[in-house]
Structures are given as structure tokens and as C-alpha cells.
Amino acid sequence: MKGVFYLDSLNWIDLSQLPSLLFLPVCILTVSLIIGIMLNNMVEKRLHQHVSKIDESSLIYIIIQGLRGIPINFSLVVGLYWIVNTSSLPDAIVKLFSYILFASIVFTITRFVERVLSRLVELKLSAGSNETEQSTLLSMIFKGIVYSTGLLIILDYYDISIAPIITALGVGGMAVAFGLQETLANIFSGLQLILSRQVRVGDYIRLNTGDEGKVTDINWRFTTVMPTTRGSEVVIPNKTIAGSITTNYSRPCDDIVIVIPVGVSYDSDLEHVETVTLETALKVMAEVDGYEPALDENGIDTNPMAPAVRFHTFADSSINFNVVLHSPVFGNQYIIKHKFIKELTKRYREENINIPFPIRTIINPQN
């Protein structure tokens, strides 16, 4: 039978001669690995010089990245092939090396395919996003599928029937599913989040529970979120996010709108107030985010992220308006507010623009 190896086929071999018989094959494997490591280092240096000139999303770049480390595997395969076809070892040991050779070939191909396909899927799911990180959950599932396929091919070559294994896994999977309903709910919720692309690694989100921050990972059970305060990570079950009302500040674009209410006295020149306020807003946005105006021939800023002043209310003691600022980084909204309030207060004092206190006139009816 093809691929069947019995340990008792070695019984007729003199074990005292085994070290001398294996000496040459071991030397060949050792030399092959050394050559493979040397070739891999040479390829790494050569690739490092040229890869930086290639677009990271191109197929050529992905294939080159997938080939990293392959020279070591290739050298091992060549060494095993040399042993199988040229050595005078007993048939039983030659057959054993042939099994190892086939497994090495399948593993090398599987490793390359997994790297290339994983990267292609990662780029597909992160299309339109600046983030290139991949969630742990998707990576684990994809690697499991690819390497399991390679393992089944090896078992089939060894004439090990995989039907009972698949049947046992199916029955065992049903039993496990009843005991791990909570875990499975989180796994499928995590897959739903990833495949729907409503929440991705690198997005800034806020849940209706009040939790907010940057998504750093989506694994098989939890989604980890880093708050803007850069304190401790918040760990949220996947099914909680899937069932919550979630605001994603990174979709459809990375533009955080910051609205700051301000009020000035009725004696103020509103045109002057607007000019001073916009100058302050532009200064703060340039300092924090490097904002640059896009002026047309009339000197009007056409940048869609340009700050704006919108008057809206004649209040009891002031004319109220909102200052609308933008930031491409969710975490910068707090430092922008902090700097803007400080700078605006300073400019208003320099320009003699008054922010009035609320005034209440109390009349005594007895008088």
C-alpha cells in the first residue's frame, strides 16, 4: 500500500549499525540547512534593497514577502531528495525519509499560500482604511483552514483515512457547541464585525454604553479598545459590540467634528469676532494636526476641513455661536479643545472682546 510504514519493518536492521547508516544522511541535512540559512540571509538583504521601491499592495510585493524563509525549506527538501535517491539505506528508512520529504514539500507550499492569501484578504478587508493591521480572529481562522488542508493532504498520502477523523470532529464539534455557546456567540459576532467592515482594527468607536477608543484587536472572544487617555485597555465581548449602537468616527472618513460653544457680549463687532475666532482656530489646528488652508483665487479656504463660525442664538446676556473645528485623529479632539479655549481667551482679551457673565436682575415686589 502507498504511504504505509510499519515500525516492525525495522526489526531486521542491526541497531548497532544504525548510527553509521544515519551519519551521512544527518550530515547532508545539516549541510542543507546551513546552505539554506545562508541563502535566506542573502535573499533577505537583496529583497530589503528592492522591496522599499515596490508598492506594498502590489501582487509582486505580496509574493516576495511570502517567499521569505522559503530558501531554508527548499534546501531541506533538496537534502531529503538527495538522501532518498542516492543513499544505500534500507528500504524502510528510505521510505521514512520519503514521507518526511513529502511533508516538507506540502508544508513549504502551504506556508507560501497562507502568507499570500492572508495578505490579499487583509488588503481586501482594509480597503479604504489607512490601517493595515489584521485582527487576531481572522488571522487564526484563515491559518487554521490553510494548514488543516495541508495536513489532510499529508494524511491522505500516508493512506490514513480522513473520513473517520472528519466524522469524529463533527460529532465532537456538536458536543462542544452546546457547552461553549457563549464563546461561539462571541466568535461569530467577531466574524460578523470583521466581514461587515463596520468596525475594523484601527477605527475609533463609541458604544452606547459610554465606552470609546481605538480598536486595537478583534480576537476570538473579545475586542480590545484603547481609550484616548492611553490608560488601560478596555476589553469588550464581541457580541456586546455586535448588539450595541456604535458610532464609528473613522467611517466613512477620518474626520472628527469638534463643536465648541462660545458667547460674546451684545456690544461686540461680530465681523471682528468671527475673524479673530477663525484665526485662532486655524492656528490651533495647524499646531496639532498640521492643517494647511486651500485658498482659491478669491482667498477663500476651500478645504473641506476648514474651521467655521456659526451664530445661532440671541441669549439673555450674550450672542451665542458654535466654533466648528475638524481633526483627522480622534484622540486629538481633546488637545484641540484645550488649546483652542486657552488661545481664544487670550486673543479675546487682547482684542477687548468680552465674554459676559450671565446677569440676573432681581426686583423686590415690596419696593
RODO-2510 file (C-alpha; in nm, 4 decimals, decimal comma):
residues 367
     n   res          X          Y          Z
     1     m     0,0000     0,0000     0,0000
     2     k     0,1175     0,3519    -0,0841
     3     g     0,2493     0,5503     0,2083
     4     v     0,2061     0,2861     0,4799
     5     f     0,5051     0,2483     0,7104
     6     y     0,5300    -0,0191     0,9794
     7     l     0,7697     0,0145     1,2689
     8     d     0,8257    -0,3600     1,2793
     9     s     0,9853    -0,3376     0,9323
    10     l     1,2962    -0,2153     1,1148
    11     n     1,3243    -0,5302     1,3282
    12     w     1,5661    -0,6982     1,0893
    13     i     1,8099    -0,3997     1,0939
    14     d     2,1118    -0,4324     1,3216
    15     l     2,0645    -0,1420     1,5621
    16     s     2,4378    -0,1266     1,6260
    17     q     2,4854    -0,0254     1,2620
    18     l     2,2100     0,2359     1,2716
    19     p     2,4361     0,5319     1,3787
    20     s     2,6804     0,4637     1,0945
    21     l     2,3936     0,4294     0,8470
    22     l     2,2407     0,7606     0,9576
    23     f     2,5703     0,9517     0,9736
    24     l     2,5728     1,0537     0,6042
    25     p     2,2006     1,1486     0,5897
    26     v     2,2392     1,3622     0,9030
    27     c     2,5440     1,5339     0,7502
    28     i     2,3520     1,6002     0,4296
    29     l     2,0601     1,7517     0,6214
    30     t     2,2953     1,9651     0,8318
    31     v     2,4795     2,0975     0,5258
    32     s     2,1452     2,1611     0,3515
    33     l     2,0145     2,3649     0,6443
    34     i     2,3364     2,5690     0,6667
    35     i     2,3223     2,6442     0,2941
    36     g     1,9512     2,7289     0,3269
    37     i     2,0175     2,9745     0,6101
    38     m     2,2970     3,1399     0,4117
    39     l     2,0783     3,1675     0,1007
    40     n     1,7917     3,3055     0,3060
    41     n     2,0145     3,5762     0,4553
    42     m     2,1404     3,6706     0,1079
    43     v     1,7836     3,6859    -0,0270
    44     e     1,6694     3,8932     0,2738
    45     k     1,9424     4,1510     0,2102
    46     r     1,8653     4,1644    -0,1614
    47     l     1,4919     4,1947    -0,1023
    48     h     1,5435     4,4673     0,1559
    49     q     1,7158     4,6784    -0,1099
    50     h     1,4366     4,6454    -0,3670
    51     v     1,1151     4,5894    -0,1699
    52     s     1,1079     4,9503    -0,0474
    53     k     1,0671     5,0610    -0,4105
    54     i     0,7566     4,8467    -0,4660
    55     d     0,4005     4,9308    -0,3655
    56     e     0,3085     4,7231    -0,0591
    57     s    -0,0338     4,6444    -0,2041
    58     s     0,1039     4,5087    -0,5327
    59     l     0,0952     4,1361    -0,6093
    60     i     0,4728     4,1303    -0,6673
    61     y     0,5389     4,2686    -0,3196
    62     i     0,2997     4,0174    -0,1612
    63     i     0,4664     3,7248    -0,3410
    64     i     0,8137     3,8461    -0,2399
    65     q     0,7035     3,8739     0,1230
    66     g     0,5548     3,5248     0,1022
    67     l     0,8882     3,3823    -0,0169
    68     r     1,0748     3,4968     0,2944
    69     g     1,2240     3,1948     0,4726
    70     i     1,1399     2,9632     0,1826
    71     p     1,5104     2,9051     0,0880
    72     i     1,5572     2,7188     0,4168
    73     n     1,2625     2,4917     0,3429
    74     f     1,3777     2,4447    -0,0172
    75     s     1,7284     2,3425     0,0943
    76     l     1,5794     2,0928     0,3379
    77     v     1,3674     1,9438     0,0576
    78     v     1,6739     1,9148    -0,1702
    79     g     1,8696     1,7441     0,1092
    80     l     1,5909     1,4938     0,1720
    81     y     1,5556     1,4262    -0,2019
    82     w     1,9310     1,3638    -0,2210
    83     i     1,9107     1,1177     0,0682
    84     v     1,6124     0,9307    -0,0759
    85     n     1,7587     0,8897    -0,4253
    86     t     2,1327     0,8367    -0,3610
    87     s     2,1737     0,6717    -0,0216
    88     s     2,2205     0,2977     0,0325
    89     l     1,9952     0,2922     0,3373
    90     p     1,7480     0,0090     0,3907
    91     d     1,4171     0,0498     0,2122
    92     a     1,2324     0,1096     0,5381
    93     i     1,4481     0,4107     0,6295
    94     v     1,4422     0,5436     0,2730
    95     k     1,0627     0,5233     0,2837
    96     l     1,0635     0,7132     0,6137
    97     f     1,2741     0,9909     0,4596
    98     s     1,0423     0,9980     0,1579
    99     y     0,7488     1,0621     0,3925
   100     i     0,9388     1,3461     0,5550
   101     l     1,0258     1,4819     0,2094
   102     f     0,6619     1,4877     0,1004
   103     a     0,5540     1,6516     0,4271
   104     s     0,8249     1,9180     0,3850
   105     i     0,7118     1,9947     0,0291
   106     v     0,3474     2,0274     0,1358
   107     f     0,4397     2,2418     0,4369
   108     t     0,6506     2,4757     0,2206
   109     i     0,3730     2,5210    -0,0343
   110     t     0,1113     2,5625     0,2388
   111     r     0,3207     2,8234     0,4170
   112     f     0,3647     3,0262     0,0985
   113     v    -0,0054     3,0019     0,0033
   114     e    -0,1141     3,1034     0,3541
   115     r     0,1074     3,4127     0,3523
   116     v    -0,0072     3,5297     0,0093
   117     l    -0,3787     3,4632     0,0591
   118     s    -0,3777     3,6109     0,4116
   119     r    -0,2235     3,9316     0,2813
   120     l    -0,4704     3,9531    -0,0092
   121     v    -0,7669     3,9046     0,2268
   122     e    -0,6193     4,1594     0,4674
   123     l    -0,5871     4,4195     0,1914
   124     k    -0,9413     4,3456     0,0739
   125     l    -1,0911     4,3948     0,4184
   126     s    -0,8854     4,7066     0,4922
   127     a    -0,9655     4,8745     0,1590
   128     g    -1,0204     5,2451     0,2105
   129     s    -0,8539     5,2437     0,5502
   130     n    -0,5086     5,3680     0,6482
   131     e    -0,4732     5,0821     0,8933
   132     t    -0,3034     4,7631     0,7700
   133     e    -0,3293     4,5622     1,0892
   134     q    -0,5271     4,2414     1,0770
   135     s    -0,7459     4,1132     1,3572
   136     t    -0,6243     3,8119     1,5533
   137     l    -0,9528     3,6260     1,4966
   138     l    -0,9402     3,6417     1,1178
   139     s    -0,5711     3,5508     1,1144
   140     m    -0,6276     3,2464     1,3390
   141     i    -0,9227     3,1166     1,1351
   142     f    -0,7507     3,1656     0,7997
   143     k    -0,4278     2,9988     0,9110
   144     g    -0,6248     2,7121     1,0639
   145     i    -0,8099     2,6466     0,7376
   146     v    -0,4988     2,6585     0,5165
   147     y    -0,2762     2,4478     0,7416
   148     s    -0,5566     2,1975     0,8073
   149     t    -0,5885     2,1495     0,4321
   150     g    -0,2148     2,0803     0,4089
   151     l    -0,2373     1,8329     0,6967
   152     l    -0,5235     1,6450     0,5288
   153     i    -0,3189     1,6175     0,2084
   154     i    -0,0290     1,4665     0,4047
   155     l    -0,2572     1,2203     0,5845
   156     d    -0,4120     1,1165     0,2554
   157     y    -0,0643     1,0490     0,1112
   158     y     0,0110     0,8299     0,4124
   159     d    -0,3105     0,6343     0,3352
   160     i    -0,4564     0,7403     0,6683
   161     s    -0,8315     0,7615     0,6166
   162     i    -0,9547     1,1097     0,6988
   163     a    -1,3262     1,0209     0,6888
   164     p    -1,3342     0,8892     1,0494
   165     i    -1,1383     1,1961     1,1628
   166     i    -1,3866     1,4320     0,9982
   167     t    -1,6798     1,2337     1,1425
   168     a    -1,5287     1,2418     1,4905
   169     l    -1,4652     1,6136     1,4623
   170     g    -1,8239     1,6699     1,3504
   171     v    -1,9730     1,4750     1,6414
   172     g    -1,7295     1,6260     1,8879
   173     g    -1,7982     1,9714     1,7479
   174     m    -2,1694     1,9362     1,8205
   175     a    -2,0976     1,8363     2,1793
   176     v    -1,8557     2,1239     2,2246
   177     a    -2,1021     2,3690     2,0698
   178     f    -2,3608     2,3013     2,3428
   179     g    -2,1059     2,3635     2,6159
   180     l    -1,9480     2,6710     2,4593
   181     q    -2,2490     2,8660     2,3369
   182     e    -2,1212     3,1914     2,4882
   183     t    -1,7789     3,1509     2,3284
   184     l    -1,9249     3,0579     1,9890
   185     a    -2,1557     3,3598     2,0047
   186     n    -1,8513     3,5838     2,0528
   187     i    -1,6605     3,4097     1,7697
   188     f    -1,9417     3,4555     1,5183
   189     s    -2,0058     3,8106     1,6395
   190     g    -1,6372     3,8865     1,5837
   191     l    -1,6557     3,7425     1,2319
   192     q    -1,9662     3,9496     1,1655
   193     l    -1,7854     4,2672     1,2722
   194     i    -1,4831     4,1893     1,0534
   195     l    -1,6644     4,0734     0,7393
   196     s    -1,9230     4,3530     0,7504
   197     r    -1,6320     4,6009     0,7794
   198     q    -1,8419     4,8232     1,0051
   199     v    -1,5727     4,8013     1,2735
   200     r    -1,2087     4,7469     1,1811
   201     v    -0,8788     4,7378     1,3637
   202     g    -0,7619     5,0997     1,3922
   203     d    -1,1134     5,2528     1,3961
   204     y    -1,2228     5,4929     1,6707
   205     i    -1,5597     5,3867     1,8072
   206     r    -1,8016     5,4849     2,0817
   207     l    -2,0658     5,2465     2,2193
   208     n    -2,3984     5,3497     2,3666
   209     t    -2,2587     5,2114     2,6944
   210     g    -2,0132     5,5043     2,7008
   211     d    -1,7001     5,3035     2,6190
   212     e    -1,4904     5,4591     2,3446
   213     g    -1,1429     5,4461     2,1932
   214     k    -0,9313     5,2951     1,9173
   215     v    -0,9892     4,9290     1,8261
   216     t    -0,6534     4,7542     1,8714
   217     d    -0,7627     4,3941     1,8083
   218     i    -1,0612     4,1680     1,7429
   219     n    -0,9824     3,8191     1,8681
   220     w    -1,1881     3,5024     1,9052
   221     r    -1,3736     3,6277     2,2124
   222     f    -1,3071     3,9944     2,2852
   223     t    -1,2497     4,3259     2,1121
   224     t    -0,9833     4,5373     2,2800
   225     v    -1,0242     4,9143     2,2750
   226     m    -0,7591     5,1683     2,3772
   227     p    -0,9170     5,4830     2,5280
   228     t    -0,7905     5,8205     2,4155
   229     t    -0,6415     5,8754     2,7607
   230     r    -0,3928     5,5937     2,6833
   231     g    -0,4645     5,4294     3,0148
   232     s    -0,5698     5,0659     3,0425
   233     e    -0,7243     4,8761     2,7519
   234     v    -1,0981     4,8136     2,7632
   235     v    -1,1890     4,4512     2,6845
   236     i    -1,5400     4,4158     2,5395
   237     p    -1,7095     4,0869     2,4372
   238     n    -1,7676     4,0723     2,0630
   239     k    -2,1389     4,0041     2,0986
   240     t    -2,1761     4,3185     2,3135
   241     i    -2,0387     4,5338     2,0329
   242     a    -2,2452     4,3499     1,7711
   243     g    -2,5610     4,4189     1,9730
   244     s    -2,4816     4,7807     2,0652
   245     i    -2,5447     5,1112     1,8944
   246     t    -2,1929     5,2003     1,7826
   247     t    -2,0624     5,5296     1,6468
   248     n    -1,7607     5,4767     1,4209
   249     y    -1,5657     5,8018     1,3922
   250     s    -1,3342     5,6555     1,1272
   251     r    -1,6111     5,5908     0,8734
   252     p    -1,6802     5,6991     0,6091
   253     c    -1,3638     5,9112     0,6565
   254     d    -1,1251     6,0055     0,9351
   255     d    -1,2789     6,3450     1,0130
   256     i    -1,3707     6,4226     1,3730
   257     v    -1,6009     6,7251     1,4016
   258     i    -1,5373     6,9286     1,7167
   259     v    -1,8074     7,1799     1,8168
   260     i    -1,7205     7,4373     2,0844
   261     p    -1,9979     7,6779     2,2028
   262     v    -1,8942     8,0401     2,2657
   263     g    -2,0821     8,3583     2,3613
   264     v    -1,9842     8,7264     2,3266
   265     s    -2,1449     9,0463     2,4532
   266     y    -2,4017     9,2419     2,2511
   267     d    -2,1533     9,5304     2,2174
   268     s    -1,9119     9,3145     2,0125
   269     d    -1,8413     9,3667     1,6420
   270     l    -1,9496     9,0260     1,5105
   271     e    -1,7379     9,0515     1,1940
   272     h    -1,4307     9,1158     1,4083
   273     v    -1,5302     8,8334     1,6447
   274     e    -1,5590     8,5906     1,3536
   275     t    -1,2218     8,6929     1,2064
   276     v    -1,0358     8,6586     1,5385
   277     t    -1,2034     8,3264     1,6177
   278     l    -1,1166     8,1749     1,2782
   279     e    -0,7557     8,2942     1,3032
   280     t    -0,7260     8,1253     1,6423
   281     a    -0,8894     7,8067     1,5129
   282     l    -0,6523     7,7886     1,2152
   283     k    -0,3512     7,8400     1,4411
   284     v    -0,4529     7,5606     1,6791
   285     m    -0,5413     7,3143     1,4001
   286     a    -0,2069     7,3832     1,2298
   287     e    -0,0158     7,3229     1,5557
   288     v    -0,1940     6,9984     1,6430
   289     d    -0,2683     6,8383     1,3030
   290     g    -0,0570     7,0384     1,0576
   291     y    -0,3672     7,1849     0,8875
   292     e    -0,2995     7,3823     0,5673
   293     p    -0,5652     7,6076     0,4065
   294     a    -0,6572     7,5567     0,0394
   295     l    -0,7159     7,9126    -0,0851
   296     d    -0,8847     7,9832    -0,4192
   297     e    -0,8305     8,2927    -0,6373
   298     n    -1,0633     8,4903    -0,4091
   299     g    -0,8689     8,3971    -0,0965
   300     i    -1,1459     8,1671     0,0315
   301     d    -1,0409     7,8490     0,2102
   302     t    -1,1965     7,5599     0,0141
   303     n    -1,0510     7,2848     0,2325
   304     p    -1,3476     7,0680     0,3477
   305     m    -1,1908     7,0574     0,6947
   306     a    -1,1750     7,4367     0,7242
   307     p    -1,2997     7,5751     1,0608
   308     a    -1,6270     7,7690     1,0697
   309     v    -1,8178     8,0077     1,2968
   310     r    -2,1973     7,9793     1,3127
   311     f    -2,4019     8,2324     1,5144
   312     h    -2,7295     8,0862     1,6344
   313     t    -2,8857     8,2475     1,9451
   314     f    -2,9657     8,5867     2,0998
   315     a    -2,9277     8,4761     2,4604
   316     d    -3,0094     8,6721     2,7784
   317     s    -2,6643     8,8297     2,8107
   318     s    -2,4717     8,7202     2,5037
   319     i    -2,4843     8,6352     2,1351
   320     n    -2,4031     8,2647     2,1151
   321     f    -2,2315     8,0775     1,8349
   322     n    -2,0575     7,7492     1,7678
   323     v    -1,6995     7,7124     1,6512
   324     v    -1,6720     7,4053     1,4264
   325     l    -1,3251     7,2502     1,4036
   326     h    -1,2042     6,9300     1,2393
   327     s    -0,9351     6,6732     1,3134
   328     p    -0,8289     6,3594     1,1243
   329     v    -0,7252     6,1937     1,4516
   330     f    -0,9921     6,1017     1,7049
   331     g    -0,7642     6,1385     2,0074
   332     n    -0,6606     6,4921     1,9110
   333     q    -1,0040     6,6398     1,9765
   334     y    -0,9290     6,6872     2,3456
   335     i    -0,5973     6,8643     2,2971
   336     i    -0,7573     7,0816     2,0260
   337     k    -1,0335     7,1866     2,2655
   338     h    -0,7777     7,2535     2,5394
   339     k    -0,5513     7,4685     2,3206
   340     f    -0,8362     7,6483     2,1449
   341     i    -1,0072     7,7614     2,4662
   342     k    -0,6756     7,8892     2,6044
   343     e    -0,5769     8,0671     2,2831
   344     l    -0,9239     8,2133     2,2228
   345     t    -0,9458     8,3537     2,5750
   346     k    -0,6036     8,5150     2,5291
   347     r    -0,6952     8,6674     2,1891
   348     y    -1,0306     8,7962     2,3098
   349     r    -0,8602     8,9774     2,5953
   350     e    -0,6043     9,1253     2,3542
   351     e    -0,8824     9,2366     2,1165
   352     n    -1,1106     9,3615     2,4001
   353     i    -1,3825     9,1138     2,3070
   354     n    -1,5932     9,0422     2,6126
   355     i    -1,7359     8,7035     2,7119
   356     p    -2,0062     8,8207     2,9532
   357     f    -2,1137     8,6578     3,2739
   358     p    -2,4857     8,5737     3,2987
   359     i    -2,6707     8,8679     3,4564
   360     r    -2,9899     8,8382     3,6563
   361     t    -3,1850     9,1437     3,7794
   362     i    -3,3860     9,0649     4,0924
   363     i    -3,6766     9,3017     4,1660
   364     n    -3,8277     9,3139     4,5113
   365     p    -4,2055     9,3475     4,4611
   366     q    -4,2385     9,5174     4,8023
   367     n    -4,0435     9,8157     4,6674
***
